[in-house]
């Protein structure tokens, strides 16, 4: 049995993962944004799990959450940075406030929570950190650039973190789901308040496509949860775990594009040296 800390278990993959783990006898410490949600969760699962309130955009809330875990449970075996939200809008359409809100939740909050938990994880000399990224953390899409940027940042940080923690016996896996049947494209999804006509054929099309696929995505959250559990239980987990056929296609096309640019412009690159 392992002790898992999972952010954002009110819905989607986070909820599916929490329920899957509890059913298999693991202890789950999960976070909600609302106190009522946490109270209902605790009433439902009793001593099998524990929920607390966490706001990733509030550094004090993060510190209090980690202190609670340290005091009541001593530490954790697995940290799952799952919470975050989607945002659609062309780069020019996004305001400074909107961009910063996306990064606070999707990157800075996750970064601080990881940093704050690391001393507890290092004390145990083992552990696993699961970073919930996206196929959009590898390849960017018109109309999704701000969200892409937040996940690109998460991926870069996590790749370096994995190399830093490997000698310490701690593993890191970046999970890259494609479209999953969660609330991601529903009420939790945000759009730029400003919409510019010039981008209707790009960012505008993307916004409409997101709304049309809500509830019809290919990904099954329960199967995603099972895949994450499989990775945590294996001896040599991957650095990256794409989930879903669309994610495989998206990431494969990005790799092909990068490789083509490398080969097409190799001579120019090689010539730019002393």
C-alpha positions as CSV (number, residue, x, y, z in Angstrom):
1,X,0.0,0.0,0.0
2,X,1.3,3.5,-0.9
3,X,0.2,6.9,0.3
4,X,-0.7,9.1,-2.6
5,X,-1.2,12.9,-2.7
6,X,-3.3,14.0,-5.7
7,X,-4.3,17.5,-6.5
8,X,-7.7,18.2,-8.1
9,X,-9.8,15.1,-7.4
10,X,-13.2,16.6,-7.9
11,X,-13.6,15.3,-11.4
12,X,-11.8,13.8,-14.4
13,X,-8.7,11.8,-14.2
14,X,-8.0,13.0,-10.7
15,X,-11.3,11.6,-9.4
16,X,-10.9,8.4,-11.4
17,X,-7.4,7.9,-10.0
18,X,-8.4,8.5,-6.4
19,X,-11.3,6.1,-6.7
20,X,-9.2,3.4,-8.4
21,X,-6.5,3.7,-5.7
22,X,-8.9,3.6,-2.8
23,X,-10.6,0.5,-4.2
24,X,-7.2,-1.2,-4.4
25,X,-6.3,-0.4,-0.8
26,X,-4.0,2.6,-1.3
27,X,-4.3,5.6,1.0
28,X,-5.2,8.8,-0.9
29,X,-4.8,12.4,0.2
30,X,-6.7,14.5,-2.3
31,X,-7.4,18.1,-2.7
32,X,-10.5,20.1,-3.5
33,X,-11.1,23.8,-4.1
34,X,-14.2,23.9,-1.9
35,X,-14.5,22.9,1.8
36,X,-17.8,21.3,1.3
37,X,-16.4,18.9,-1.4
38,X,-13.6,17.9,1.0
39,X,-16.1,17.3,3.8
40,X,-18.3,15.1,1.6
41,X,-15.3,13.1,0.4
42,X,-14.1,12.5,4.0
43,X,-17.6,11.4,5.1
44,X,-17.8,9.0,2.2
45,X,-14.4,7.3,2.5
46,X,-13.7,7.6,6.3
47,X,-10.3,6.2,7.2
48,X,-9.6,5.0,3.7
49,X,-8.6,8.5,2.5
50,X,-8.3,12.1,3.5
51,X,-9.3,15.3,1.6
52,X,-8.2,18.9,2.2
53,X,-8.7,22.2,0.6
54,X,-5.9,23.6,-1.6
55,X,-5.7,26.6,-3.8
56,X,-2.6,26.2,-6.1
57,X,-2.6,30.0,-6.7
58,X,-2.1,30.7,-3.0
59,X,1.4,30.0,-1.7
60,X,0.2,29.9,1.9
61,X,-2.5,27.3,1.1
62,X,0.2,25.1,-0.4
63,X,2.5,25.4,2.6
64,X,-0.4,24.6,5.0
65,X,-1.4,21.5,2.9
66,X,2.1,20.1,3.1
67,X,2.4,20.8,6.8
68,X,-0.9,19.0,7.4
69,X,0.4,16.0,5.5
70,X,3.7,16.0,7.4
71,X,1.9,16.3,10.8
72,X,-0.8,13.8,10.2
73,X,0.8,11.3,7.9
74,X,4.5,11.8,8.1
75,X,5.0,11.9,4.3
76,X,3.9,10.5,1.0
77,X,5.1,7.9,-1.5
78,X,3.6,9.4,-4.7
79,X,2.8,13.0,-5.6
80,X,0.4,13.5,-8.5
81,X,0.3,17.1,-9.7
82,X,-3.0,16.8,-11.5
83,X,-4.9,20.1,-10.9
84,X,-5.0,22.8,-13.6
85,X,-7.3,24.2,-16.2
86,X,-7.6,24.8,-20.0
87,X,-7.6,28.2,-21.7
88,X,-8.4,29.1,-25.3
89,X,-7.5,32.2,-27.1
90,X,-5.0,33.6,-29.7
91,X,-1.8,34.9,-28.3
92,X,-2.8,38.5,-29.1
93,X,-6.2,38.0,-27.5
94,X,-4.9,36.9,-24.1
95,X,-4.6,39.6,-21.5
96,X,-1.7,39.7,-19.0
97,X,-4.0,38.8,-16.2
98,X,-5.4,35.8,-18.1
99,X,-1.9,34.5,-18.9
100,X,-0.7,34.9,-15.4
101,X,-3.7,33.0,-14.0
102,X,-3.1,30.1,-16.3
103,X,0.6,29.9,-15.3
104,X,-0.2,30.3,-11.6
105,X,-2.4,27.2,-11.7
106,X,-0.7,25.1,-14.3
107,X,3.0,25.9,-13.6
108,X,3.9,28.0,-10.6
109,X,1.5,26.3,-8.2
110,X,2.7,22.9,-9.3
111,X,6.3,24.0,-9.0
112,X,5.9,25.3,-5.5
113,X,3.9,22.2,-4.3
114,X,6.7,20.0,-5.7
115,X,9.4,22.0,-4.1
116,X,7.6,22.0,-0.8
117,X,7.1,18.2,-0.8
118,X,10.6,17.3,-2.0
119,X,12.2,17.4,1.5
120,X,9.7,14.9,2.8
121,X,10.1,12.6,-0.3
122,X,13.9,12.8,-0.1
123,X,13.8,11.8,3.5
124,X,12.3,8.5,2.5
125,X,14.9,7.9,-0.2
126,X,12.3,6.8,-2.7
127,X,9.1,8.0,-4.3
128,X,7.4,8.9,-7.5
129,X,6.3,12.3,-8.9
130,X,3.6,12.2,-11.5
131,X,3.3,15.5,-13.5
132,X,0.0,15.7,-15.4
133,X,0.9,17.5,-18.6
134,X,-0.8,17.1,-22.0
135,X,-0.1,16.2,-25.6
136,X,-0.3,20.0,-25.8
137,X,2.8,20.0,-23.6
138,X,4.8,18.7,-26.6
139,X,3.0,20.2,-29.6
140,X,1.2,23.6,-29.7
141,X,-2.1,24.4,-31.4
142,X,-3.4,27.7,-32.8
143,X,-5.8,29.1,-30.2
144,X,-4.2,27.1,-27.4
145,X,-0.8,28.8,-27.1
146,X,-1.0,30.1,-23.6
147,X,-2.1,26.7,-22.2
148,X,0.6,25.1,-24.4
149,X,3.2,27.5,-22.9
150,X,2.2,26.5,-19.3
151,X,2.6,22.8,-20.1
152,X,5.8,23.3,-22.1
153,X,7.2,25.0,-18.9
154,X,6.0,22.1,-16.8
155,X,7.6,19.6,-19.1
156,X,11.0,21.4,-19.1
157,X,11.0,21.7,-15.3
158,X,10.0,18.1,-14.9
159,X,12.6,16.7,-17.3
160,X,15.4,18.5,-15.4
161,X,13.8,17.4,-12.1
162,X,13.8,13.8,-13.2
163,X,17.6,13.9,-13.9
164,X,18.2,15.6,-10.5
165,X,16.2,13.1,-8.5
166,X,17.3,9.9,-10.3
167,X,20.5,9.5,-8.2
168,X,18.3,9.9,-5.1
169,X,16.0,7.0,-5.9
170,X,13.1,9.2,-6.8
171,X,11.3,8.8,-10.1
172,X,9.4,11.3,-12.2
173,X,6.9,10.6,-15.0
174,X,5.3,13.2,-17.2
175,X,1.8,12.1,-18.3
176,X,0.6,13.5,-21.6
177,X,-3.1,12.7,-22.2
178,X,-4.9,13.6,-25.4
179,X,-8.6,14.4,-25.2
180,X,-10.3,12.6,-22.3
181,X,-13.9,12.5,-21.4
182,X,-13.5,14.8,-18.3
183,X,-14.7,18.3,-17.4
184,X,-11.6,19.8,-19.0
185,X,-13.5,21.1,-22.0
186,X,-16.7,21.9,-19.9
187,X,-17.3,24.4,-17.2
188,X,-13.7,24.5,-16.1
189,X,-12.5,25.6,-19.5
190,X,-11.8,29.3,-19.9
191,X,-11.5,31.6,-22.9
192,X,-9.9,34.9,-23.6
193,X,-12.3,37.7,-22.9
194,X,-11.1,39.5,-26.1
195,X,-11.8,38.0,-29.4
196,X,-10.3,39.5,-32.6
197,X,-11.9,38.8,-35.9
198,X,-8.6,38.3,-37.7
199,X,-8.1,35.0,-35.7
200,X,-11.5,33.5,-36.2
201,X,-10.1,31.1,-38.8
202,X,-7.5,29.8,-36.3
203,X,-8.2,30.4,-32.7
204,X,-11.9,30.8,-33.3
205,X,-12.1,27.4,-35.0
206,X,-10.2,25.8,-32.1
207,X,-12.6,27.3,-29.5
208,X,-15.6,25.9,-31.3
209,X,-14.0,22.5,-31.8
210,X,-13.3,22.2,-28.1
211,X,-16.9,22.9,-27.3
212,X,-18.2,20.4,-29.9
213,X,-16.1,17.5,-28.6
214,X,-17.0,18.0,-24.9
215,X,-18.3,14.6,-23.7
216,X,-17.3,12.8,-26.8
217,X,-13.5,12.6,-26.3
218,X,-11.9,9.2,-26.9
219,X,-10.1,9.0,-23.6
220,X,-11.5,6.9,-20.6
221,X,-10.4,8.5,-17.2
222,X,-10.6,5.1,-15.5
223,X,-8.2,3.5,-18.0
224,X,-5.9,6.6,-17.6
225,X,-5.9,5.9,-13.8
226,X,-5.0,2.3,-14.4
227,X,-2.2,3.3,-16.7
228,X,-0.8,5.7,-14.1
229,X,-1.0,3.0,-11.4
230,X,0.8,0.6,-13.8
231,X,3.7,3.1,-14.3
232,X,4.1,3.7,-10.6
233,X,4.2,0.0,-9.9
234,X,6.8,-0.8,-12.6
235,X,10.5,-1.0,-11.9
236,X,11.6,1.2,-14.7
237,X,8.9,3.8,-15.4
238,X,9.1,6.0,-18.5
239,X,9.9,9.7,-18.3
240,X,6.9,10.4,-20.6
241,X,3.6,8.5,-20.8
242,X,1.3,9.6,-23.7
243,X,-2.3,8.5,-23.1
244,X,-4.7,7.9,-26.0
245,X,-4.4,7.4,-29.7
246,X,-4.7,11.1,-30.4
247,X,-1.8,11.9,-28.1
248,X,0.4,9.3,-29.9
249,X,-0.5,10.9,-33.2
250,X,0.1,14.5,-32.0
251,X,3.5,13.7,-30.4
252,X,4.6,11.6,-33.3
253,X,3.8,14.4,-35.8
254,X,5.8,16.9,-33.6
255,X,8.8,14.5,-33.6
256,X,8.6,14.2,-37.4
257,X,8.4,18.0,-37.8
258,X,11.4,18.6,-35.6
259,X,13.4,15.9,-37.3
260,X,12.5,17.3,-40.8
261,X,13.7,20.8,-39.7
262,X,17.0,19.3,-38.3
263,X,17.7,17.5,-41.6
264,X,16.6,20.2,-44.0
265,X,18.6,22.9,-42.2
266,X,21.6,20.8,-41.0
267,X,24.1,22.4,-43.3
268,X,23.1,25.9,-42.1
269,X,23.3,24.8,-38.5
270,X,26.7,23.1,-39.0
271,X,28.1,26.2,-40.7
272,X,27.2,28.5,-37.7
273,X,30.4,27.7,-35.8
274,X,34.0,29.0,-35.6
